[in-house]
Amino acid sequence: MKKALMHGHTAYMVTQFNLDNIKILQDLGYTVDVACCWHDDDSALSPEALQDRRKKLDEMGCRVIETASLRKIFNISELRKAYKQLKSEVEENKYEIVHTQSPIGGVICRLACRKARKLYGTKVIYAAHGFHFFEGAPLKNWLVYYNVEKHCSRFTDLLITINKEDYKNAQKFHAKQVAYVPGAGVDTHKFVASDGARGKIRAELGIDDDTCVLLSVGELITRKNHIQVLKALKIMKDQGMLVGPDSDERVEPKYKLKYLIAGRGKIEAELQEAIKDLGLSDYVQMLGFRRDVADVFAASDIYVFPSHQEGLPVALMEAMSVGLPIVCSKIRGNTDLITEGEGGYLFDSKDPQSLVLALKKSLADLPEVRQNMGEINIETMKAFDKQTVNAVMREIYTNIVVG
């Protein structure tokens, strides 16, 4: 029986982006083991969701190998422990394919596979979900991560990139092959709202029909940059642009809006405190983890994605797939998806005033303009549909062993 190992630094990484890849490998006749840190304090998943995903892997017949944490680069003891675990598993099981991902996890796993590549012909695939070096990144990122990635590419049979900038940089490395794959794919049929979802969710949240709802969905971590949206709303509030108890009705234009943040993460309390300190309690509502994201999408009018750094953001693609107009940061990955003035508007992730201008553009758009932007986004997502991505991955898994 052929064997493959799917490796990620966390259970979230494996189950969020690789369940289809596991199925493809199984369809190709592989027994698939999964290696990751299952008990991660920074997980974007609730304990219940983690339990559900563990059950899913069990149902798929995967053996789960629980590794040490690979999140923190200076946690040497954990990195060493994970390296030894992975090296032992890879050499004992003689996997035909090892598919790894994430910057730190990808480094440790590729180093652990060096002997297996030489002795057993193990093929190592590294999927870069977004290099830590990119246009505008700190110099230290280039000095450290660029050189580490370049070195480890020597132990890589196929390096997968998911955006144009990373693909260009990867050409300078030493991997046997470099490929572009359009992300993990988006199930364009997944986010179908229930009947009456818009009215139901708005009633639940106390939002009336004439309020414009801004939405962000995702893990609550610093990199996702939710604080920048709060700062922009504070500017708009202070300038009297927002309809509310403290607004100056003489100032134009004025916007009646509510900003919803759906997700969980380690800075949740920090964001809640910021909302209070900035006087935005009337305008911002945190929803926590939601299982009915499709319904929340239906209740919203504009999707806001302020992240500082991404590879090719699934959350943004999901919002595009349901036809929402977008306001997003002008960064690698986002610019692969959104062109200014077509599917939405772009802004500088470090400048709240830039975000204010982008929000004002979107809020001022007529309903038919927003609808047209949403239709453009739906059309764009056809190239990133799961079926398209899965076909590419099937070809990759088939050819890498032959090659």
FENHUZI-V37463 format. One line per field, one symbol per residue. psi: psi as a letter, one per 20 degrees, with the letter a starting at -180 (. if undefined). burial: 1 if it has 9 or more other C-alpha atoms within 8 Angstrom, else 0. A space follows every 10 residues. Layout:
# FENHUZI-V37463
psi = ???
burial = ???
This chain:
# FENHUZI-V37463
psi = pqqqpopqhr hggghhijgh hgggghhjjq ppqpprohnp hjpiqqhghg ghhghghghi kpppoorrqk hphjmggggg ghgggggggg hhilqhppor rqgghhgggh hijgghgghi kppppooojo qiprpiqqhh gghfhghggg giihkphpop qjrhghgghh hiajqhqpqp pmaiqpnijg moqrpkgghg ghghikprhj pppqpppapn rhhikhhhgg hghgghghjk ipprhjqoii pqrqporpop oprrrijghg gghggghikj hiipppiapp ilhhhgghir hpppnjqhpr fnoggghghh hjkpqqorqm rpggihhppp ifibqqrpij ohhhhggggh gghiqqhhgg ggghhghggh ihijqhhggh hghggghghh gg.
burial = 0011111111 1111100110 1101110001 1111111000 0011110001 0010001100 0111001111 0000000110 1111111001 1001111111 1111111111 1111011001 0111111111 1111001000 1100111111 1111111111 1111011001 0011110111 1111110100 1010001100 1110001000 1111110111 1001110111 1111111001 1110001000 1001111111 1111101100 1101110101 0001101010 0001111111 1111111101 1111011111 1111111111 1111110110 0111111110 1101110110 1100000001 1011111101 1001110111 0111001101 100
